[in-house]
Amino acid sequence: MGKKETFLANIKSKDTIKISLMVMKILYRENDKLTCILADRSGDIKAFIPGKGGDIKQGVVIIVTGVKGANFDVKKYTVVSNYDIADYLPTVKRPIDDIMKDIETYTNQYIISREAKALNDCFFKDEAFLDKFKRGIGGVSMHHNYIGGLAEHTLNGMELTIRLCEKYQCRRTEMAVLAAKLHDIGKIYEYDYNGPFKYTLRGEMEGHIVIGVEMVDEAIKKTPDFYSEDFVNRIKGCIVQHHGKLEYGSPREMNMEESFIVNYADSVDATMNKIYQIKEKTEPGNWSEFDRRIEKKLYL
């Protein structure tokens, strides 16, 4: 299939169209018709697809022809295998390479000790890790839930951490900045972002905090005599504690200055990203729908 040029958000109602869309969810099967949610990066729509649908599965991309109304009445479809996944999944608005350059700038400025640089390089000089990190998502639905969202959230967390460290004269700014950079690395294995966003089995079983600590442990074990005990305890402690409280998923509550700072930076960016997304769907002067992340609706 060639480059996708037609997107769902640009199609008017009652138009007869031909468009490629991803099957995000199969709602139910009924006789000779499937009811699904189809989408591209611009939006989604409920669709009725004819046939028994044995080749229609979640994550499959299909070229559909039909009439778009409140729902999409599909007349015929063809499954395609050659496509750019970024056309069908929400993606960070800013170029990912620009985000990575900013992360690198802060890294070079604040992560300068031999231990911190070595641990950073275990991940961010690894091409396989970088490929996953740049495509990673910040969450399935809670915040930064789009391709590149993990990198964007990491950059924002680093920026906020630096400001808090400088404002309140943190004793271990480097540790806080490194922790902000590494705090969510476990998300590259917690989530499946190669189709409709969902948790992996490992993500369901362990979660990104446990996975992230395991990743740091594996990196440290390659040169165990290189890192001091204090460095290891502090960086792992920050990752373990970055959700702040037990009820928010932290195995331990915050008990270091730098873990408080990373937690606040993480929480502020996650919350404000969710509010930004709510604003995009709500006209000024109106109440938003209730949001599970912030546990309220907003008057915008």
Rosetta blueprint (number, residue, H / E / L):
1 M L
2 G L
3 K L
4 K L
5 E L
6 T L
7 F L
8 L H
9 A H
10 N H
11 I L
12 K L
13 S L
14 K L
15 D L
16 T E
17 I E
18 K E
19 I E
20 S E
21 L E
22 M E
23 V E
24 M E
25 K E
26 I E
27 L E
28 Y E
29 R E
30 E E
31 N L
32 D L
33 K E
34 L E
35 T E
36 C E
37 I E
38 L E
39 A E
40 D E
41 R L
42 S L
43 G E
44 D E
45 I E
46 K E
47 A E
48 F E
49 I E
50 P E
51 G L
52 K L
53 G L
54 G L
55 D L
56 I L
57 K L
58 Q L
59 G L
60 V L
61 V E
62 I E
63 I E
64 V E
65 T E
66 G E
67 V E
68 K E
69 G L
70 A L
71 N L
72 F E
73 D E
74 V E
75 K E
76 K E
77 Y E
78 T E
79 V E
80 V E
81 S L
82 N L
83 Y L
84 D L
85 I H
86 A H
87 D H
88 Y L
89 L L
90 P L
91 T E
92 V L
93 K L
94 R L
95 P L
96 I H
97 D H
98 D H
99 I H
100 M H
101 K H
102 D H
103 I H
104 E H
105 T H
106 Y H
107 T H
108 N H
109 Q H
110 Y H
111 I L
112 I L
113 S L
114 R H
115 E H
116 A H
117 K H
118 A H
119 L H
120 N H
121 D H
122 C H
123 F H
124 F H
125 K L
126 D L
127 E H
128 A H
129 F H
130 L H
131 D H
132 K H
133 F H
134 K H
135 R H
136 G L
137 I L
138 G L
139 G L
140 V L
141 S L
142 M L
143 H L
144 H L
145 N L
146 Y L
147 I E
148 G L
149 G H
150 L H
151 A H
152 E H
153 H H
154 T H
155 L H
156 N H
157 G H
158 M H
159 E H
160 L H
161 T H
162 I H
163 R H
164 L H
165 C H
166 E H
167 K H
168 Y L
169 Q L
170 C L
171 R L
172 R L
173 T H
174 E H
175 M H
176 A H
177 V H
178 L H
179 A H
180 A H
181 K H
182 L H
183 H L
184 D L
185 I L
186 G L
187 K H
188 I H
189 Y H
190 E H
191 Y E
192 D E
193 Y L
194 N L
195 G L
196 P L
197 F L
198 K E
199 Y E
200 T L
201 L H
202 R H
203 G H
204 E H
205 M H
206 E L
207 G H
208 H H
209 I H
210 V H
211 I H
212 G H
213 V H
214 E H
215 M H
216 V H
217 D H
218 E H
219 A H
220 I H
221 K H
222 K H
223 T L
224 P L
225 D L
226 F L
227 Y L
228 S L
229 E H
230 D H
231 F H
232 V H
233 N H
234 R H
235 I H
236 K H
237 G H
238 C H
239 I H
240 V H
241 Q H
242 H L
243 H L
244 G L
245 K L
246 L H
247 E H
248 Y H
249 G L
250 S L
251 P L
252 R L
253 E L
254 M L
255 N L
256 M L
257 E H
258 E H
259 S H
260 F H
261 I H
262 V H
263 N H
264 Y H
265 A H
266 D H
267 S H
268 V H
269 D H
270 A H
271 T H
272 M H
273 N H
274 K H
275 I H
276 Y H
277 Q H
278 I H
279 K H
280 E H
281 K L
282 T L
283 E L
284 P L
285 G L
286 N L
287 W E
288 S L
289 E L
290 F L
291 D E
292 R L
293 R L
294 I L
295 E L
296 K E
297 K L
298 L L
299 Y E
300 L L
